[in-house]
Amino acid sequence: MNRNESRFFNTAKKMHDAFIRLIDRKDFETISVKEICDEAGVNRSTFYLHYDNTNDLLVETVEAVYGDFFSRYASLKGELGDGLENKSANELFFVTPRYITPYLDFVRENRKLFKLMNDKSDVLGTEKMYSKWFKEIFSPILTSFRVPDEEHPYIMVFYLKGLIGVIMEWVDNDCSMSYEMLMDILRKCIMRPEDRRW
């Protein structure tokens, strides 16, 4: 990364961070470009060099936050690798503290942004983002369970909408339920591999 790219990246990060701080304090619709610039310590012309409006900043901020989050799961992808066929059904069951806790930490830390993502899903294409994630991680797992390819999209959309619905209910209640209770609910909603009859 050259000096100009680095400066551009650092300025964008300042605006992302400022935007997240503002979202924690007030509603998205009431946040002005001037407030973002004041909070980030940049001028308006710099903002408009990067973005057309606050929706553009929202989209890029969500991408940056999720990029950081998915980097936390890099080791998971490395562990899974191409050897899914050699893993047991229980090893491919992800509703466990090891896999869910980092996600719940992420949601709780960013709950206002997460709620905004849900409210602005049409602007952000949130469902497409989750679908891509599910496809990359869960489709190979379904294949390892010998689920026919034509059934994958239906099973994934069921889990996608169900899991996000449960998490959003948790967010709407200010993440007050303990992780243990929430994971117990998720386990009740999702069959263990040994209970499946494909």
CNS distance restraints for C-alpha pairs under 8 A (distance, minus, plus):
assign (resid   1 and name CA) (resid   5 and name CA) 5.89 0.50 0.50
assign (resid   1 and name CA) (resid   6 and name CA) 6.13 0.50 0.50
assign (resid   2 and name CA) (resid   6 and name CA) 6.08 0.50 0.50
assign (resid   3 and name CA) (resid   7 and name CA) 6.10 0.50 0.50
assign (resid   4 and name CA) (resid   8 and name CA) 6.08 0.50 0.50
assign (resid   5 and name CA) (resid   9 and name CA) 6.03 0.50 0.50
assign (resid   6 and name CA) (resid  10 and name CA) 6.06 0.50 0.50
assign (resid   7 and name CA) (resid  11 and name CA) 6.12 0.50 0.50
assign (resid   8 and name CA) (resid  12 and name CA) 6.23 0.50 0.50
assign (resid   9 and name CA) (resid  13 and name CA) 6.16 0.50 0.50
assign (resid  10 and name CA) (resid  14 and name CA) 6.23 0.50 0.50
assign (resid  11 and name CA) (resid  15 and name CA) 6.42 0.50 0.50
assign (resid  11 and name CA) (resid  42 and name CA) 7.90 0.50 0.50
assign (resid  12 and name CA) (resid  16 and name CA) 6.18 0.50 0.50
assign (resid  12 and name CA) (resid  50 and name CA) 7.41 0.50 0.50
assign (resid  13 and name CA) (resid  17 and name CA) 6.08 0.50 0.50
assign (resid  14 and name CA) (resid  18 and name CA) 6.06 0.50 0.50
assign (resid  14 and name CA) (resid  40 and name CA) 5.39 0.50 0.50
assign (resid  14 and name CA) (resid  41 and name CA) 7.99 0.50 0.50
assign (resid  15 and name CA) (resid  19 and name CA) 5.91 0.50 0.50
assign (resid  15 and name CA) (resid  36 and name CA) 6.75 0.50 0.50
assign (resid  15 and name CA) (resid  37 and name CA) 7.32 0.50 0.50
assign (resid  15 and name CA) (resid  39 and name CA) 7.98 0.50 0.50
assign (resid  15 and name CA) (resid  40 and name CA) 5.34 0.50 0.50
assign (resid  15 and name CA) (resid  57 and name CA) 7.98 0.50 0.50
assign (resid  16 and name CA) (resid  20 and name CA) 6.23 0.50 0.50
assign (resid  16 and name CA) (resid  57 and name CA) 7.27 0.50 0.50
assign (resid  16 and name CA) (resid  60 and name CA) 7.83 0.50 0.50
assign (resid  16 and name CA) (resid  61 and name CA) 5.20 0.50 0.50
assign (resid  17 and name CA) (resid  21 and name CA) 6.28 0.50 0.50
assign (resid  17 and name CA) (resid  40 and name CA) 7.55 0.50 0.50
assign (resid  18 and name CA) (resid  22 and name CA) 6.23 0.50 0.50
assign (resid  18 and name CA) (resid  36 and name CA) 6.12 0.50 0.50
assign (resid  18 and name CA) (resid  39 and name CA) 5.39 0.50 0.50
assign (resid  18 and name CA) (resid  40 and name CA) 5.12 0.50 0.50
assign (resid  19 and name CA) (resid  23 and name CA) 6.14 0.50 0.50
assign (resid  19 and name CA) (resid  36 and name CA) 6.02 0.50 0.50
assign (resid  19 and name CA) (resid  39 and name CA) 7.92 0.50 0.50
assign (resid  19 and name CA) (resid  58 and name CA) 7.97 0.50 0.50
assign (resid  19 and name CA) (resid  61 and name CA) 7.93 0.50 0.50
assign (resid  20 and name CA) (resid  24 and name CA) 6.31 0.50 0.50
assign (resid  20 and name CA) (resid 113 and name CA) 7.06 0.50 0.50
assign (resid  21 and name CA) (resid  25 and name CA) 6.69 0.50 0.50
assign (resid  22 and name CA) (resid  26 and name CA) 6.07 0.50 0.50
assign (resid  22 and name CA) (resid  31 and name CA) 7.27 0.50 0.50
assign (resid  22 and name CA) (resid  36 and name CA) 7.54 0.50 0.50
assign (resid  23 and name CA) (resid  27 and name CA) 6.16 0.50 0.50
assign (resid  23 and name CA) (resid  28 and name CA) 6.05 0.50 0.50
assign (resid  23 and name CA) (resid  31 and name CA) 7.89 0.50 0.50
assign (resid  23 and name CA) (resid 112 and name CA) 6.56 0.50 0.50
assign (resid  23 and name CA) (resid 113 and name CA) 6.81 0.50 0.50
assign (resid  24 and name CA) (resid 112 and name CA) 5.98 0.50 0.50
assign (resid  24 and name CA) (resid 113 and name CA) 7.78 0.50 0.50
assign (resid  26 and name CA) (resid  30 and name CA) 7.05 0.50 0.50
assign (resid  26 and name CA) (resid  31 and name CA) 7.26 0.50 0.50
assign (resid  27 and name CA) (resid  31 and name CA) 6.83 0.50 0.50
assign (resid  28 and name CA) (resid 116 and name CA) 7.69 0.50 0.50
assign (resid  31 and name CA) (resid  35 and name CA) 6.54 0.50 0.50
assign (resid  31 and name CA) (resid  36 and name CA) 7.35 0.50 0.50
assign (resid  32 and name CA) (resid  36 and name CA) 6.47 0.50 0.50
assign (resid  32 and name CA) (resid  54 and name CA) 7.71 0.50 0.50
assign (resid  33 and name CA) (resid  37 and name CA) 6.16 0.50 0.50
assign (resid  33 and name CA) (resid  44 and name CA) 7.20 0.50 0.50
assign (resid  33 and name CA) (resid  47 and name CA) 7.64 0.50 0.50
assign (resid  33 and name CA) (resid  53 and name CA) 7.65 0.50 0.50
assign (resid  33 and name CA) (resid  54 and name CA) 6.87 0.50 0.50
assign (resid  34 and name CA) (resid  38 and name CA) 6.06 0.50 0.50
assign (resid  34 and name CA) (resid  44 and name CA) 6.79 0.50 0.50
assign (resid  35 and name CA) (resid  39 and name CA) 5.99 0.50 0.50
assign (resid  36 and name CA) (resid  40 and name CA) 6.00 0.50 0.50
assign (resid  37 and name CA) (resid  41 and name CA) 5.70 0.50 0.50
assign (resid  37 and name CA) (resid  42 and name CA) 4.95 0.50 0.50
assign (resid  37 and name CA) (resid  43 and name CA) 5.65 0.50 0.50
assign (resid  37 and name CA) (resid  44 and name CA) 6.20 0.50 0.50
assign (resid  37 and name CA) (resid  47 and name CA) 6.96 0.50 0.50
assign (resid  38 and name CA) (resid  42 and name CA) 6.54 0.50 0.50
assign (resid  38 and name CA) (resid  43 and name CA) 7.56 0.50 0.50
assign (resid  42 and name CA) (resid  46 and name CA) 6.43 0.50 0.50
assign (resid  42 and name CA) (resid  47 and name CA) 7.33 0.50 0.50
assign (resid  43 and name CA) (resid  47 and name CA) 6.66 0.50 0.50
assign (resid  44 and name CA) (resid  48 and name CA) 6.32 0.50 0.50
assign (resid  45 and name CA) (resid  49 and name CA) 6.10 0.50 0.50
assign (resid  46 and name CA) (resid  50 and name CA) 6.64 0.50 0.50
assign (resid  47 and name CA) (resid  51 and name CA) 6.01 0.50 0.50
assign (resid  48 and name CA) (resid  52 and name CA) 5.75 0.50 0.50
assign (resid  48 and name CA) (resid  53 and name CA) 7.54 0.50 0.50
assign (resid  51 and name CA) (resid  56 and name CA) 5.66 0.50 0.50
assign (resid  51 and name CA) (resid  57 and name CA) 6.20 0.50 0.50
assign (resid  52 and name CA) (resid  56 and name CA) 6.32 0.50 0.50
assign (resid  53 and name CA) (resid  57 and name CA) 6.76 0.50 0.50
assign (resid  54 and name CA) (resid  58 and name CA) 6.09 0.50 0.50
assign (resid  55 and name CA) (resid  59 and name CA) 6.25 0.50 0.50
assign (resid  55 and name CA) (resid 123 and name CA) 7.51 0.50 0.50
assign (resid  56 and name CA) (resid  60 and name CA) 6.32 0.50 0.50
assign (resid  57 and name CA) (resid  61 and name CA) 5.90 0.50 0.50
assign (resid  58 and name CA) (resid  62 and name CA) 6.12 0.50 0.50
assign (resid  59 and name CA) (resid  63 and name CA) 6.32 0.50 0.50
assign (resid  59 and name CA) (resid 123 and name CA) 7.68 0.50 0.50
assign (resid  59 and name CA) (resid 124 and name CA) 5.71 0.50 0.50
assign (resid  60 and name CA) (resid  64 and name CA) 6.15 0.50 0.50
assign (resid  61 and name CA) (resid  65 and name CA) 6.08 0.50 0.50
assign (resid  62 and name CA) (resid  66 and name CA) 6.01 0.50 0.50
assign (resid  62 and name CA) (resid 113 and name CA) 7.84 0.50 0.50
assign (resid  62 and name CA) (resid 117 and name CA) 7.75 0.50 0.50
assign (resid  63 and name CA) (resid  67 and name CA) 5.92 0.50 0.50
assign (resid  64 and name CA) (resid  68 and name CA) 6.30 0.50 0.50
assign (resid  65 and name CA) (resid  69 and name CA) 6.26 0.50 0.50
assign (resid  66 and name CA) (resid  70 and name CA) 5.98 0.50 0.50
assign (resid  67 and name CA) (resid  71 and name CA) 6.25 0.50 0.50
assign (resid  68 and name CA) (resid  72 and name CA) 6.90 0.50 0.50
assign (resid  69 and name CA) (resid  73 and name CA) 7.18 0.50 0.50
assign (resid  69 and name CA) (resid 106 and name CA) 7.01 0.50 0.50
assign (resid  70 and name CA) (resid  74 and name CA) 6.56 0.50 0.50
assign (resid  72 and name CA) (resid 102 and name CA) 7.85 0.50 0.50
assign (resid  73 and name CA) (resid  77 and name CA) 6.61 0.50 0.50
assign (resid  74 and name CA) (resid  78 and name CA) 6.30 0.50 0.50
assign (resid  75 and name CA) (resid  79 and name CA) 6.06 0.50 0.50
assign (resid  76 and name CA) (resid  80 and name CA) 6.18 0.50 0.50
assign (resid  77 and name CA) (resid  81 and name CA) 5.93 0.50 0.50
assign (resid  80 and name CA) (resid  84 and name CA) 6.19 0.50 0.50
assign (resid  83 and name CA) (resid  87 and name CA) 7.00 0.50 0.50
assign (resid  84 and name CA) (resid 140 and name CA) 7.28 0.50 0.50
assign (resid  84 and name CA) (resid 141 and name CA) 6.76 0.50 0.50
assign (resid  84 and name CA) (resid 144 and name CA) 6.29 0.50 0.50
assign (resid  85 and name CA) (resid 144 and name CA) 5.36 0.50 0.50
assign (resid  87 and name CA) (resid  91 and name CA) 6.06 0.50 0.50
assign (resid  87 and name CA) (resid  92 and name CA) 6.97 0.50 0.50
assign (resid  88 and name CA) (resid  92 and name CA) 6.64 0.50 0.50
assign (resid  89 and name CA) (resid  93 and name CA) 6.54 0.50 0.50
assign (resid  89 and name CA) (resid 145 and name CA) 7.56 0.50 0.50
assign (resid  89 and name CA) (resid 193 and name CA) 5.55 0.50 0.50
assign (resid  89 and name CA) (resid 194 and name CA) 7.26 0.50 0.50
assign (resid  90 and name CA) (resid 192 and name CA) 7.73 0.50 0.50
assign (resid  90 and name CA) (resid 193 and name CA) 6.37 0.50 0.50
assign (resid  90 and name CA) (resid 194 and name CA) 7.82 0.50 0.50
assign (resid  92 and name CA) (resid 141 and name CA) 6.83 0.50 0.50
assign (resid  93 and name CA) (resid 192 and name CA) 7.08 0.50 0.50
assign (resid  93 and name CA) (resid 193 and name CA) 6.89 0.50 0.50
assign (resid  94 and name CA) (resid  98 and name CA) 7.96 0.50 0.50
assign (resid  94 and name CA) (resid  99 and name CA) 5.76 0.50 0.50
assign (resid  94 and name CA) (resid 100 and name CA) 7.17 0.50 0.50
assign (resid  95 and name CA) (resid  99 and name CA) 6.66 0.50 0.50
assign (resid  95 and name CA) (resid 100 and name CA) 6.09 0.50 0.50
assign (resid  95 and name CA) (resid 183 and name CA) 7.02 0.50 0.50
assign (resid  95 and name CA) (resid 186 and name CA) 7.05 0.50 0.50
assign (resid  95 and name CA) (resid 187 and name CA) 6.42 0.50 0.50
assign (resid  96 and name CA) (resid 100 and name CA) 5.88 0.50 0.50
assign (resid  96 and name CA) (resid 101 and name CA) 7.94 0.50 0.50
assign (resid  96 and name CA) (resid 183 and name CA) 7.40 0.50 0.50
assign (resid  97 and name CA) (resid 101 and name CA) 5.16 0.50 0.50
assign (resid  97 and name CA) (resid 183 and name CA) 7.64 0.50 0.50
assign (resid  98 and name CA) (resid 102 and name CA) 7.55 0.50 0.50
assign (resid  99 and name CA) (resid 103 and name CA) 7.27 0.50 0.50
assign (resid 100 and name CA) (resid 104 and name CA) 6.18 0.50 0.50
assign (resid 100 and name CA) (resid 183 and name CA) 7.74 0.50 0.50
assign (resid 101 and name CA) (resid 105 and name CA) 6.02 0.50 0.50
assign (resid 101 and name CA) (resid 179 and name CA) 7.36 0.50 0.50
assign (resid 102 and name CA) (resid 106 and name CA) 6.14 0.50 0.50
assign (resid 103 and name CA) (resid 107 and name CA) 6.20 0.50 0.50
assign (resid 104 and name CA) (resid 108 and name CA) 6.00 0.50 0.50
assign (resid 104 and name CA) (resid 179 and name CA) 7.43 0.50 0.50
assign (resid 105 and name CA) (resid 109 and name CA) 6.02 0.50 0.50
assign (resid 106 and name CA) (resid 110 and name CA) 6.13 0.50 0.50
assign (resid 107 and name CA) (resid 111 and name CA) 5.25 0.50 0.50
assign (resid 107 and name CA) (resid 114 and name CA) 6.50 0.50 0.50
assign (resid 107 and name CA) (resid 171 and name CA) 7.86 0.50 0.50
assign (resid 108 and name CA) (resid 171 and name CA) 7.51 0.50 0.50
assign (resid 108 and name CA) (resid 175 and name CA) 6.33 0.50 0.50
assign (resid 110 and name CA) (resid 114 and name CA) 5.90 0.50 0.50
assign (resid 111 and name CA) (resid 115 and name CA) 5.97 0.50 0.50
assign (resid 111 and name CA) (resid 171 and name CA) 6.27 0.50 0.50
assign (resid 111 and name CA) (resid 174 and name CA) 7.75 0.50 0.50
assign (resid 111 and name CA) (resid 175 and name CA) 7.98 0.50 0.50
assign (resid 112 and name CA) (resid 116 and name CA) 6.16 0.50 0.50
assign (resid 113 and name CA) (resid 117 and name CA) 6.07 0.50 0.50
assign (resid 114 and name CA) (resid 118 and name CA) 6.39 0.50 0.50
assign (resid 115 and name CA) (resid 119 and name CA) 6.22 0.50 0.50
assign (resid 115 and name CA) (resid 168 and name CA) 7.39 0.50 0.50
assign (resid 115 and name CA) (resid 171 and name CA) 7.06 0.50 0.50
assign (resid 115 and name CA) (resid 172 and name CA) 7.77 0.50 0.50
assign (resid 116 and name CA) (resid 120 and name CA) 5.88 0.50 0.50
assign (resid 117 and name CA) (resid 121 and name CA) 5.54 0.50 0.50
assign (resid 117 and name CA) (resid 124 and name CA) 6.94 0.50 0.50
assign (resid 117 and name CA) (resid 126 and name CA) 6.85 0.50 0.50
assign (resid 118 and name CA) (resid 126 and name CA) 7.32 0.50 0.50
assign (resid 120 and name CA) (resid 124 and name CA) 6.25 0.50 0.50
assign (resid 121 and name CA) (resid 125 and name CA) 5.43 0.50 0.50
assign (resid 121 and name CA) (resid 126 and name CA) 4.94 0.50 0.50
assign (resid 121 and name CA) (resid 127 and name CA) 6.96 0.50 0.50
assign (resid 122 and name CA) (resid 126 and name CA) 7.23 0.50 0.50
assign (resid 125 and name CA) (resid 129 and name CA) 6.48 0.50 0.50
assign (resid 126 and name CA) (resid 130 and name CA) 6.30 0.50 0.50
assign (resid 127 and name CA) (resid 131 and name CA) 5.95 0.50 0.50
assign (resid 128 and name CA) (resid 132 and name CA) 6.08 0.50 0.50
assign (resid 129 and name CA) (resid 133 and name CA) 6.40 0.50 0.50
assign (resid 130 and name CA) (resid 134 and name CA) 6.07 0.50 0.50
assign (resid 130 and name CA) (resid 160 and name CA) 7.33 0.50 0.50
assign (resid 131 and name CA) (resid 135 and name CA) 5.96 0.50 0.50
assign (resid 131 and name CA) (resid 156 and name CA) 7.85 0.50 0.50
assign (resid 131 and name CA) (resid 157 and name CA) 7.65 0.50 0.50
assign (resid 131 and name CA) (resid 160 and name CA) 7.35 0.50 0.50
assign (resid 132 and name CA) (resid 136 and name CA) 6.16 0.50 0.50
assign (resid 133 and name CA) (resid 137 and name CA) 6.20 0.50 0.50
assign (resid 134 and name CA) (resid 138 and name CA) 5.17 0.50 0.50
assign (resid 134 and name CA) (resid 139 and name CA) 6.93 0.50 0.50
assign (resid 134 and name CA) (resid 156 and name CA) 6.76 0.50 0.50
assign (resid 134 and name CA) (resid 160 and name CA) 7.43 0.50 0.50
assign (resid 135 and name CA) (resid 139 and name CA) 5.01 0.50 0.50
assign (resid 135 and name CA) (resid 140 and name CA) 7.84 0.50 0.50
assign (resid 135 and name CA) (resid 156 and name CA) 7.60 0.50 0.50
assign (resid 136 and name CA) (resid 140 and name CA) 7.24 0.50 0.50
assign (resid 137 and name CA) (resid 141 and name CA) 7.01 0.50 0.50
assign (resid 138 and name CA) (resid 142 and name CA) 6.18 0.50 0.50
assign (resid 138 and name CA) (resid 156 and name CA) 7.48 0.50 0.50
assign (resid 139 and name CA) (resid 143 and name CA) 6.24 0.50 0.50
assign (resid 139 and name CA) (resid 152 and name CA) 6.36 0.50 0.50
assign (resid 139 and name CA) (resid 156 and name CA) 7.76 0.50 0.50
assign (resid 140 and name CA) (resid 144 and name CA) 6.24 0.50 0.50
assign (resid 141 and name CA) (resid 145 and name CA) 6.43 0.50 0.50
assign (resid 142 and name CA) (resid 146 and name CA) 6.41 0.50 0.50
assign (resid 142 and name CA) (resid 147 and name CA) 5.40 0.50 0.50
assign (resid 142 and name CA) (resid 152 and name CA) 6.94 0.50 0.50
assign (resid 143 and name CA) (resid 147 and name CA) 5.44 0.50 0.50
assign (resid 143 and name CA) (resid 148 and name CA) 7.11 0.50 0.50
assign (resid 143 and name CA) (resid 149 and name CA) 7.14 0.50 0.50
assign (resid 147 and name CA) (resid 151 and name CA) 6.85 0.50 0.50
assign (resid 147 and name CA) (resid 152 and name CA) 7.18 0.50 0.50
assign (resid 147 and name CA) (resid 198 and name CA) 6.77 0.50 0.50
assign (resid 148 and name CA) (resid 152 and name CA) 6.98 0.50 0.50
assign (resid 151 and name CA) (resid 155 and name CA) 6.34 0.50 0.50
assign (resid 152 and name CA) (resid 156 and name CA) 5.94 0.50 0.50
assign (resid 153 and name CA) (resid 157 and name CA) 6.03 0.50 0.50
assign (resid 154 and name CA) (resid 158 and name CA) 6.26 0.50 0.50
assign (resid 155 and name CA) (resid 159 and name CA) 6.41 0.50 0.50
assign (resid 156 and name CA) (resid 160 and name CA) 5.84 0.50 0.50
assign (resid 157 and name CA) (resid 161 and name CA) 5.95 0.50 0.50
assign (resid 158 and name CA) (resid 162 and name CA) 5.99 0.50 0.50
assign (resid 159 and name CA) (resid 163 and name CA) 5.73 0.50 0.50
assign (resid 160 and name CA) (resid 164 and name CA) 6.06 0.50 0.50
assign (resid 161 and name CA) (resid 165 and name CA) 5.89 0.50 0.50
assign (resid 162 and name CA) (resid 166 and name CA) 6.31 0.50 0.50
assign (resid 163 and name CA) (resid 167 and name CA) 6.22 0.50 0.50
assign (resid 163 and name CA) (resid 186 and name CA) 7.42 0.50 0.50
assign (resid 164 and name CA) (resid 168 and name CA) 5.95 0.50 0.50
assign (resid 165 and name CA) (resid 169 and name CA) 6.23 0.50 0.50
assign (resid 166 and name CA) (resid 170 and name CA) 6.41 0.50 0.50
assign (resid 166 and name CA) (resid 186 and name CA) 7.73 0.50 0.50
assign (resid 167 and name CA) (resid 171 and name CA) 6.23 0.50 0.50
assign (resid 168 and name CA) (resid 172 and name CA) 5.97 0.50 0.50
assign (resid 169 and name CA) (resid 173 and name CA) 6.35 0.50 0.50
assign (resid 170 and name CA) (resid 174 and name CA) 6.56 0.50 0.50
assign (resid 170 and name CA) (resid 175 and name CA) 5.02 0.50 0.50
assign (resid 170 and name CA) (resid 176 and name CA) 7.18 0.50 0.50
assign (resid 170 and name CA) (resid 177 and name CA) 6.91 0.50 0.50
assign (resid 170 and name CA) (resid 182 and name CA) 7.96 0.50 0.50
assign (resid 171 and name CA) (resid 175 and name CA) 4.91 0.50 0.50
assign (resid 173 and name CA) (resid 177 and name CA) 7.87 0.50 0.50
assign (resid 177 and name CA) (resid 181 and name CA) 6.56 0.50 0.50
assign (resid 177 and name CA) (resid 182 and name CA) 6.56 0.50 0.50
assign (resid 178 and name CA) (resid 182 and name CA) 6.28 0.50 0.50
assign (resid 179 and name CA) (resid 183 and name CA) 5.96 0.50 0.50
assign (resid 180 and name CA) (resid 184 and name CA) 6.15 0.50 0.50
assign (resid 181 and name CA) (resid 185 and name CA) 6.37 0.50 0.50
assign (resid 182 and name CA) (resid 186 and name CA) 6.30 0.50 0.50
assign (resid 183 and name CA) (resid 187 and name CA) 6.05 0.50 0.50
assign (resid 184 and name CA) (resid 188 and name CA) 6.27 0.50 0.50
assign (resid 185 and name CA) (resid 189 and name CA) 6.36 0.50 0.50
assign (resid 186 and name CA) (resid 190 and name CA) 6.20 0.50 0.50
assign (resid 187 and name CA) (resid 191 and name CA) 6.96 0.50 0.50
assign (resid 187 and name CA) (resid 192 and name CA) 7.68 0.50 0.50
assign (resid 191 and name CA) (resid 195 and name CA) 6.06 0.50 0.50
assign (resid 191 and name CA) (resid 196 and name CA) 6.58 0.50 0.50
assign (resid 192 and name CA) (resid 196 and name CA) 6.84 0.50 0.50
